[in-house]
């Protein structure tokens, strides 16, 4: 049963990576304001997107914050080899699930996630240390 749980998390991580892979190239920090504004040139309207819904390329994305956190985590050397972590979001809270090799690695993941614009809290209660 434990093996099935790890397989499930592996599959979820692969799905998130595959979904976000086309947009990972241009990931970066967003503006320092609390919301991102997109201007539509054809009708002069402004659309405000909450930071937790802001996608990697500035578009509206229901899972935008989780995808931006995942993109930041993938910049950590050994992340893909050492950790089996699923990244989810509930509003502006990031939720980690899975396993990491040690407590120091988990601390690093949390610090990187907290540094992503829009993250207010990181919940790592569902992460186990090998």
TINU-301883 format. One record per residue: residue number from 1; residue in three letters; chain; y negated, z negated, x negated of N, C-alpha, C in turn. Coordinates in pm, 1 decimal. Atoms other than C-alpha are relative to their C-alpha. Example, Ala and Ser with C-alpha at 12.3 -4.5 7.8 and 13.67 -1.06 7.14 Angstrom:
REM residues 2
+-----+------+-----+----------+----------+----------+----------+----------+----------+----------+----------+----------+
! seq ! type ! mol !      n_y !      n_z !      n_x !     ca_y !     ca_z !     ca_x !      c_y !      c_z !      c_x !
+-----+------+-----+----------+----------+----------+----------+----------+----------+----------+----------+----------+
!   1 !  ALA !   A !    119.0 !      0.0 !    -89.0 !    450.0 !   -780.0 !  -1230.0 !   -120.0 !      0.0 !    -90.0 !
!   2 !  SER !   A !    119.0 !      6.0 !     82.0 !    106.0 !   -714.0 !  -1367.0 !   -109.0 !    -73.0 !     77.0 !
+-----+------+-----+----------+----------+----------+----------+----------+----------+----------+----------+----------+
END
This chain:
REM residues 130
+-----+------+-----+----------+----------+----------+----------+----------+----------+----------+----------+----------+
! seq ! type ! mol !      n_y !      n_z !      n_x !     ca_y !     ca_z !     ca_x !      c_y !      c_z !      c_x !
+-----+------+-----+----------+----------+----------+----------+----------+----------+----------+----------+----------+
!   1 !  UNK !   A !    119.1 !      0.0 !    -82.1 !      0.0 !      0.0 !      0.0 !   -125.2 !      0.0 !    -86.3 !
!   2 !  UNK !   A !    115.4 !      1.6 !     89.7 !   -235.9 !    -77.1 !   -286.4 !    -27.2 !    138.5 !    -56.8 !
!   3 !  UNK !   A !     14.8 !   -135.5 !     53.4 !   -174.6 !    270.6 !   -430.0 !    -67.0 !     91.2 !    101.9 !
!   4 !  UNK !   A !     61.8 !    -82.2 !   -103.9 !   -269.9 !    430.4 !    -95.1 !   -149.2 !    -29.2 !      9.3 !
!   5 !  UNK !   A !    141.2 !     35.4 !     -5.8 !   -601.1 !    241.3 !    -96.5 !    -76.2 !     67.3 !   -113.1 !
!   6 !  UNK !   A !     67.1 !    -66.2 !    111.0 !   -690.7 !    372.9 !   -441.4 !     -8.3 !    149.6 !     23.4 !
!   7 !  UNK !   A !      2.7 !   -142.6 !    -29.8 !   -596.3 !    724.7 !   -334.9 !   -108.3 !     31.7 !    101.8 !
!   8 !  UNK !   A !    102.8 !    -19.7 !   -102.0 !   -824.7 !    690.4 !    -32.0 !   -138.6 !     -2.0 !    -63.6 !
!   9 !  UNK !   A !    130.2 !      7.0 !     66.0 !  -1119.4 !    583.6 !   -248.8 !    -20.6 !    118.2 !    -93.9 !
!  10 !  UNK !   A !     10.6 !   -118.8 !     85.1 !  -1045.6 !    862.2 !   -496.3 !    -39.6 !    120.7 !     83.0 !
!  11 !  UNK !   A !     30.6 !   -113.1 !    -87.5 !  -1052.8 !   1111.6 !   -209.9 !   -143.9 !     -6.8 !     49.6 !
!  12 !  UNK !   A !    138.2 !     13.5 !    -46.7 !  -1380.4 !    971.8 !    -74.0 !    -99.3 !     33.5 !   -110.2 !
!  13 !  UNK !   A !     88.9 !    -30.2 !    111.9 !  -1541.0 !    991.1 !   -418.2 !     -3.3 !    150.1 !    -25.5 !
!  14 !  UNK !   A !     -5.3 !   -145.1 !     21.1 !  -1424.4 !   1349.8 !   -460.0 !    -78.3 !     72.0 !    108.4 !
!  15 !  UNK !   A !     73.0 !    -64.3 !   -109.9 !  -1562.5 !   1441.7 !   -117.0 !   -149.9 !    -13.0 !    -20.9 !
!  16 !  UNK !   A !    143.9 !     19.2 !     22.0 !  -1903.4 !   1290.3 !   -196.6 !    -47.8 !     86.9 !   -114.7 !
!  17 !  UNK !   A !     39.6 !    -82.3 !    114.5 !  -1913.7 !   1464.9 !   -533.3 !     -5.0 !    146.5 !     39.6 !
!  18 !  UNK !   A !     -1.5 !   -140.2 !    -41.2 !  -1817.9 !   1798.1 !   -378.1 !   -115.5 !     33.1 !     93.4 !
!  19 !  UNK !   A !    110.1 !    -24.2 !    -93.0 !  -2076.1 !   1763.0 !   -102.7 !   -132.5 !      4.6 !    -74.2 !
!  20 !  UNK !   A !    129.0 !      8.7 !     67.7 !  -2354.0 !   1670.3 !   -341.8 !     -9.0 !     85.9 !   -125.3 !
!  21 !  UNK !   A !      0.0 !    -76.1 !    124.9 !  -2252.9 !   1890.8 !   -638.1 !   -104.6 !    110.3 !     -5.5 !
!  22 !  UNK !   A !     98.3 !   -108.0 !     10.7 !  -2474.6 !   2190.7 !   -550.0 !   -143.6 !    -48.7 !    -19.7 !
!  23 !  UNK !   A !    137.3 !     47.7 !      8.6 !  -2783.2 !   1971.0 !   -538.7 !    -24.3 !    -96.2 !   -115.0 !
!  24 !  UNK !   A !     15.9 !     97.0 !    108.1 !  -2720.6 !   1748.0 !   -842.0 !    -85.9 !     52.0 !   -114.6 !
!  25 !  UNK !   A !     72.1 !    -58.0 !    112.9 !  -2892.4 !   1987.3 !  -1081.3 !   -144.7 !    -46.1 !     -3.4 !
!  26 !  UNK !   A !    143.1 !     30.6 !     -0.6 !  -3244.0 !   1903.3 !   -969.6 !    -30.8 !   -141.4 !     46.7 !
!  27 !  UNK !   A !     27.6 !    135.1 !    -45.6 !  -3207.9 !   1533.9 !   -894.3 !   -102.8 !    -66.1 !    -91.0 !
!  28 !  UNK !   A !    101.6 !     70.1 !     76.7 !  -3488.6 !   1308.4 !  -1003.4 !    -65.5 !   -104.8 !     85.5 !
!  29 !  UNK !   A !     71.5 !    103.4 !    -72.3 !  -3717.0 !   1031.3 !   -904.9 !    -92.9 !     63.4 !    102.4 !
!  30 !  UNK !   A !     94.1 !    -45.8 !   -100.8 !  -3921.5 !   1071.4 !   -591.8 !   -135.5 !    -63.7 !    -26.8 !
!  31 !  UNK !   A !    133.6 !     55.6 !     17.0 !  -4288.3 !    990.1 !   -558.1 !      2.6 !   -150.2 !     24.1 !
!  32 !  UNK !   A !      1.3 !    144.6 !    -10.4 !  -4389.8 !    625.4 !   -569.4 !    -45.4 !    -49.0 !    136.7 !
!  33 !  UNK !   A !     38.9 !     42.7 !   -133.5 !  -4502.6 !    622.1 !   -206.6 !    123.1 !    -42.1 !     77.6 !
!  34 !  UNK !   A !   -113.1 !     47.9 !    -77.5 !  -4286.3 !    462.9 !     61.3 !     66.1 !    111.0 !     79.5 !
!  35 !  UNK !   A !    -58.9 !   -112.5 !    -70.4 !  -4228.3 !    797.2 !    230.5 !    -36.0 !    128.9 !    -70.3 !
!  36 !  UNK !   A !     20.6 !   -131.0 !     60.3 !  -4201.7 !   1156.6 !    118.5 !    -53.9 !     92.8 !    107.4 !
!  37 !  UNK !   A !     58.8 !    -91.0 !    -97.5 !  -4416.4 !   1418.3 !    292.2 !     30.7 !    143.3 !    -38.0 !
!  38 !  UNK !   A !    -24.9 !   -141.8 !     18.1 !  -4320.0 !   1780.6 !    334.7 !    -97.4 !     76.1 !     87.6 !
!  39 !  UNK !   A !     97.5 !    -76.8 !    -76.3 !  -4585.7 !   2029.3 !    441.4 !     59.6 !    135.0 !     35.6 !
!  40 !  UNK !   A !    -46.7 !   -128.7 !    -48.4 !  -4485.6 !   2326.7 !    653.7 !   -118.1 !     95.6 !     -3.5 !
!  41 !  UNK !   A !    112.8 !    -90.5 !     20.6 !  -4711.3 !   2612.8 !    542.5 !    -26.8 !     90.0 !    120.0 !
!  42 !  UNK !   A !     20.9 !    -94.4 !   -110.2 !  -4659.7 !   2823.5 !    855.5 !    -78.4 !    -58.6 !    116.3 !
!  43 !  UNK !   A !     73.5 !     56.0 !   -113.5 !  -4797.1 !   2580.4 !   1111.2 !    -83.4 !   -122.9 !    -35.6 !
!  44 !  UNK !   A !     85.9 !    109.0 !     47.1 !  -4986.8 !   2323.3 !    898.0 !     41.5 !   -137.9 !     51.1 !
!  45 !  UNK !   A !    -45.0 !    131.6 !    -42.9 !  -4773.2 !   2029.8 !   1015.2 !     57.3 !    -75.6 !   -118.9 !
!  46 !  UNK !   A !    -55.4 !     86.0 !    104.1 !  -4662.1 !   1737.7 !    802.2 !    115.8 !    -78.6 !     59.4 !
!  47 !  UNK !   A !   -116.3 !     75.6 !    -43.2 !  -4318.2 !   1583.5 !    835.5 !     23.2 !   -111.1 !   -101.1 !
!  48 !  UNK !   A !    -26.8 !    112.1 !     89.0 !  -4253.6 !   1237.2 !    693.7 !    148.1 !    -34.3 !      6.8 !
!  49 !  UNK !   A !   -141.6 !     34.2 !      9.3 !  -3904.5 !   1154.1 !    575.2 !     10.8 !   -136.9 !    -66.0 !
!  50 !  UNK !   A !    -22.0 !    132.4 !     58.5 !  -3804.9 !    791.9 !    518.1 !     82.0 !     15.1 !   -128.2 !
!  51 !  UNK !   A !    -67.5 !    -12.0 !    129.7 !  -3682.2 !    734.9 !    161.2 !    152.0 !     -6.9 !     10.4 !
!  52 !  UNK !   A !   -145.9 !      7.5 !    -10.8 !  -3332.6 !    641.4 !    276.7 !     61.2 !    128.0 !     57.3 !
!  53 !  UNK !   A !    -47.2 !   -128.6 !    -54.9 !  -3306.2 !    986.2 !    441.7 !    -46.5 !    118.7 !    -83.8 !
!  54 !  UNK !   A !     52.1 !   -104.9 !     86.9 !  -3465.3 !   1182.7 !    157.9 !    111.1 !     52.6 !    -90.1 !
!  55 !  UNK !   A !   -105.5 !    -62.0 !     79.2 !  -3219.6 !   1425.6 !      0.3 !    -42.1 !     22.8 !   -144.0 !
!  56 !  UNK !   A !     22.6 !    -22.0 !    142.5 !  -3191.5 !   1517.2 !   -364.8 !   -111.5 !    100.6 !    -25.1 !
!  57 !  UNK !   A !    103.1 !   -103.4 !     16.9 !  -3417.9 !   1821.4 !   -321.5 !   -119.9 !    -20.5 !     91.1 !
!  58 !  UNK !   A !    114.3 !     28.1 !    -85.3 !  -3670.2 !   1653.6 !    -89.3 !     22.1 !     33.7 !    146.2 !
!  59 !  UNK !   A !    -32.0 !    -34.5 !   -137.9 !  -3497.2 !   1766.3 !    229.6 !     48.1 !   -123.6 !     75.8 !
!  60 !  UNK !   A !    -56.7 !    107.5 !    -80.7 !  -3391.6 !   1543.8 !    520.0 !    151.2 !      0.5 !    -18.2 !
!  61 !  UNK !   A !   -144.2 !     12.8 !     17.0 !  -3039.8 !   1414.3 !    458.5 !     40.1 !   -139.0 !     47.4 !
!  62 !  UNK !   A !    -44.0 !    127.3 !    -56.9 !  -2870.1 !   1141.2 !    661.8 !     55.4 !    -93.9 !   -107.9 !
!  63 !  UNK !   A !    -57.3 !     79.2 !    109.6 !  -2692.2 !   1022.8 !    342.7 !    -78.1 !     19.9 !   -129.4 !
!  64 !  UNK !   A !     80.8 !    -33.4 !    117.0 !  -2977.5 !   1108.1 !    107.5 !     -5.5 !   -108.4 !   -105.8 !
!  65 !  UNK !   A !     10.3 !    108.7 !     97.1 !  -3011.9 !    766.8 !    -53.3 !    131.4 !    -17.0 !    -76.6 !
!  66 !  UNK !   A !   -130.7 !     13.5 !     66.6 !  -2637.6 !    738.3 !   -127.0 !     22.4 !    114.3 !    -98.4 !
!  67 !  UNK !   A !    -17.5 !   -114.6 !     89.4 !  -2636.2 !   1088.0 !   -277.9 !    -90.1 !    -10.6 !   -122.1 !
!  68 !  UNK !   A !     89.1 !     15.9 !    115.3 !  -2937.7 !   1010.2 !   -496.8 !     51.1 !   -109.4 !    -93.0 !
!  69 !  UNK !   A !    -59.5 !    106.0 !     82.4 !  -2771.0 !    688.5 !   -615.6 !    121.0 !     55.1 !    -75.6 !
!  70 !  UNK !   A !   -116.7 !    -58.7 !     66.0 !  -2447.1 !    876.8 !   -689.0 !    -42.4 !     91.4 !   -114.7 !
!  71 !  UNK !   A !     49.5 !    -88.5 !    106.2 !  -2642.7 !   1135.6 !   -888.4 !    -47.1 !    -81.6 !   -120.3 !
!  72 !  UNK !   A !     46.1 !     86.1 !    109.7 !  -2803.6 !    856.2 !  -1092.8 !    118.8 !    -64.1 !    -72.2 !
!  73 !  UNK !   A !   -118.3 !     61.9 !     60.9 !  -2464.8 !    689.1 !  -1151.3 !     76.2 !     98.3 !    -87.4 !
!  74 !  UNK !   A !    -73.0 !    -99.5 !     77.8 !  -2315.0 !   1012.5 !  -1277.5 !    -65.6 !     27.9 !   -134.8 !
!  75 !  UNK !   A !     65.4 !    -10.8 !    130.2 !  -2568.3 !   1003.7 !  -1562.6 !     49.9 !   -106.5 !    -97.9 !
!  76 !  UNK !   A !    -54.1 !    105.9 !     85.4 !  -2390.6 !    693.1 !  -1695.5 !    124.6 !     53.3 !    -71.0 !
!  77 !  UNK !   A !   -120.5 !    -43.0 !     71.8 !  -2143.9 !    780.6 !  -1972.8 !    121.9 !    -78.7 !     50.0 !
!  78 !  UNK !   A !   -127.6 !     58.3 !    -41.2 !  -1784.3 !    708.5 !  -1869.4 !      7.9 !    -37.4 !    148.3 !
!  79 !  UNK !   A !     -5.5 !     36.7 !   -141.9 !  -1873.6 !    665.4 !  -1499.3 !    120.0 !     64.3 !     69.1 !
!  80 !  UNK !   A !   -109.5 !    -70.0 !    -68.5 !  -1627.4 !    929.5 !  -1380.1 !    136.8 !    -41.8 !    -52.4 !
!  81 !  UNK !   A !   -128.9 !     37.5 !     58.8 !  -1353.7 !    814.6 !  -1620.3 !     36.0 !   -145.7 !     26.9 !
!  82 !  UNK !   A !    -27.5 !    143.3 !     -3.0 !  -1389.0 !    437.3 !  -1589.7 !     -5.7 !    -63.3 !    138.0 !
!  83 !  UNK !   A !     20.2 !     64.7 !   -129.4 !  -1494.2 !    364.2 !  -1232.8 !     58.0 !     84.0 !    112.7 !
!  84 !  UNK !   A !    -43.4 !    -63.3 !   -124.8 !  -1345.1 !    444.2 !   -895.6 !    -84.6 !    -64.9 !    109.4 !
!  85 !  UNK !   A !     95.6 !     63.6 !    -90.0 !  -1647.0 !    365.9 !   -680.6 !    -45.0 !     98.1 !    106.7 !
!  86 !  UNK !   A !     50.0 !    -74.4 !   -114.8 !  -1734.3 !    494.9 !   -335.6 !   -140.2 !    -52.6 !     28.8 !
!  87 !  UNK !   A !    138.8 !     38.2 !    -25.4 !  -2108.6 !    493.6 !   -262.4 !    -34.0 !     34.2 !    144.5 !
!  88 !  UNK !   A !     41.3 !    -20.0 !   -138.3 !  -2225.3 !    447.1 !     96.4 !   -137.3 !    -63.1 !     17.8 !
!  89 !  UNK !   A !    128.2 !     63.0 !    -27.7 !  -2549.8 !    343.7 !    257.4 !     -4.6 !    -46.6 !    143.9 !
!  90 !  UNK !   A !     31.8 !     49.7 !   -133.3 !  -2660.5 !    141.3 !    556.2 !   -150.0 !    -22.3 !     -0.7 !
!  91 !  UNK !   A !    145.1 !      6.0 !     10.0 !  -3030.8 !    210.4 !    596.0 !    -40.2 !     11.7 !   -145.4 !
!  92 !  UNK !   A !     42.9 !     -3.5 !    139.7 !  -3188.2 !    125.9 !    261.1 !     86.0 !    -90.9 !    -89.1 !
!  93 !  UNK !   A !    -96.2 !     79.1 !     76.8 !  -2888.7 !    -82.7 !    145.6 !    111.7 !     90.9 !    -50.1 !
!  94 !  UNK !   A !   -110.3 !    -74.9 !     60.1 !  -2638.5 !     74.8 !    -93.2 !    123.2 !    -89.3 !     -0.9 !
!  95 !  UNK !   A !   -126.0 !     73.6 !     -5.8 !  -2276.1 !    -31.0 !    -51.6 !     98.4 !     65.4 !    -96.6 !
!  96 !  UNK !   A !   -102.0 !    -46.2 !     93.8 !  -2026.0 !      1.6 !   -337.0 !    136.0 !    -51.4 !     46.3 !
!  97 !  UNK !   A !   -138.7 !     38.5 !    -27.8 !  -1650.3 !     -1.7 !   -271.7 !     86.3 !     61.5 !   -108.8 !
!  98 !  UNK !   A !    -91.1 !    -56.8 !     98.6 !  -1371.7 !     43.8 !   -524.1 !     29.0 !    -94.6 !   -114.6 !
!  99 !  UNK !   A !    -34.8 !     79.8 !    117.5 !  -1281.9 !    -71.6 !   -875.0 !    -80.3 !     44.9 !   -121.7 !
! 100 !  UNK !   A !     69.1 !    -26.0 !    126.8 !  -1458.6 !    -97.0 !  -1209.9 !     78.6 !    -69.5 !   -111.2 !
! 101 !  UNK !   A !    -79.3 !     57.6 !    109.2 !  -1317.9 !   -179.5 !  -1555.1 !    -38.1 !   -143.5 !    -37.1 !
! 102 !  UNK !   A !     42.4 !    135.4 !     36.8 !  -1525.3 !   -495.0 !  -1611.3 !   -131.0 !    -36.0 !     69.5 !
! 103 !  UNK !   A !    119.5 !     52.1 !    -67.2 !  -1811.1 !   -710.8 !  -1483.4 !   -127.4 !     63.1 !    -57.6 !
! 104 !  UNK !   A !    118.7 !    -60.4 !     62.6 !  -2062.5 !   -564.0 !  -1733.2 !    -24.4 !    140.7 !     54.2 !
! 105 !  UNK !   A !     13.3 !   -135.2 !    -54.2 !  -1993.1 !   -213.1 !  -1602.7 !    -55.5 !     -6.1 !    142.2 !
! 106 !  UNK !   A !     50.8 !     17.4 !   -136.3 !  -2051.9 !   -331.1 !  -1243.8 !   -147.9 !    -37.2 !     -2.2 !
! 107 !  UNK !   A !    140.4 !     38.5 !     12.7 !  -2378.1 !   -495.0 !  -1349.5 !    -86.5 !    121.0 !    -32.7 !
! 108 !  UNK !   A !     72.8 !   -123.4 !     35.0 !  -2488.7 !   -163.8 !  -1502.0 !    -14.4 !     91.1 !    121.9 !
! 109 !  UNK !   A !      6.0 !    -83.2 !   -120.5 !  -2401.5 !     26.8 !  -1181.6 !   -103.6 !    -53.5 !     98.7 !
! 110 !  UNK !   A !     95.3 !     62.0 !    -92.2 !  -2602.0 !   -218.9 !   -973.2 !   -142.7 !     23.2 !    -48.2 !
! 111 !  UNK !   A !    134.6 !    -19.6 !     55.1 !  -2903.9 !   -194.2 !  -1206.2 !    -47.5 !    144.2 !     18.6 !
! 112 !  UNK !   A !     36.9 !   -141.3 !    -17.6 !  -2900.8 !    186.6 !  -1193.3 !    -31.1 !     27.5 !    146.4 !
! 113 !  UNK !   A !     22.4 !    -21.6 !   -143.3 !  -2871.3 !    184.1 !   -813.3 !   -131.9 !    -62.3 !     45.0 !
! 114 !  UNK !   A !    124.5 !     67.3 !    -38.9 !  -3157.2 !    -65.6 !   -777.1 !   -123.3 !     74.1 !    -49.4 !
! 115 !  UNK !   A !    112.0 !    -74.6 !     56.7 !  -3376.4 !    163.7 !   -986.2 !    -30.1 !    129.2 !     77.2 !
! 116 !  UNK !   A !     22.6 !   -121.2 !    -79.6 !  -3340.9 !    453.4 !   -737.7 !   -102.0 !    -31.8 !    108.8 !
! 117 !  UNK !   A !    107.6 !     20.6 !    -96.4 !  -3652.3 !    484.5 !   -521.9 !     55.9 !     -4.6 !    142.0 !
! 118 !  UNK !   A !    -44.8 !     15.4 !   -138.1 !  -3584.0 !    357.9 !   -169.4 !    108.8 !   -104.0 !     17.6 !
! 119 !  UNK !   A !   -105.9 !    100.4 !     -8.6 !  -3303.1 !    113.5 !   -252.1 !    -64.2 !   -138.0 !      7.6 !
! 120 !  UNK !   A !     51.9 !    136.0 !    -16.0 !  -3386.1 !   -234.0 !   -123.7 !    103.7 !   -105.0 !    -37.2 !
! 121 !  UNK !   A !   -106.9 !     96.4 !     25.7 !  -3047.0 !   -400.1 !   -171.8 !    125.6 !     76.6 !    -39.7 !
! 122 !  UNK !   A !   -129.5 !    -57.0 !     37.9 !  -2709.7 !   -329.7 !   -335.0 !    107.9 !   -102.5 !     33.4 !
! 123 !  UNK !   A !   -111.3 !     85.1 !    -38.2 !  -2393.4 !   -476.1 !   -183.5 !    122.9 !     45.4 !    -78.8 !
! 124 !  UNK !   A !   -117.7 !    -33.5 !     81.4 !  -2101.4 !   -485.3 !   -429.0 !    117.4 !    -92.7 !     30.4 !
! 125 !  UNK !   A !   -104.9 !     95.1 !    -36.2 !  -1881.7 !   -736.6 !   -245.5 !    138.0 !     63.8 !      9.4 !
! 126 !  UNK !   A !   -128.1 !    -67.8 !    -17.4 !  -1610.4 !   -474.2 !   -194.9 !     46.9 !     70.9 !   -127.6 !
! 127 !  UNK !   A !    -40.4 !    -56.5 !    128.8 !  -1579.6 !   -387.0 !   -565.2 !     86.4 !   -102.4 !    -72.2 !
! 128 !  UNK !   A !    -85.3 !     89.2 !     78.1 !  -1293.5 !   -534.2 !   -764.5 !     -4.9 !     41.3 !   -146.8 !
! 129 !  UNK !   A !     -0.9 !    -22.1 !    144.5 !  -1282.4 !   -570.7 !  -1141.9 !    145.4 !      2.4 !    -44.5 !
! 130 !  UNK !   A !   -139.5 !    -13.6 !     46.7 !   -960.0 !   -448.6 !  -1307.5 !     34.1 !   -104.1 !   -101.5 !
+-----+------+-----+----------+----------+----------+----------+----------+----------+----------+----------+----------+
END
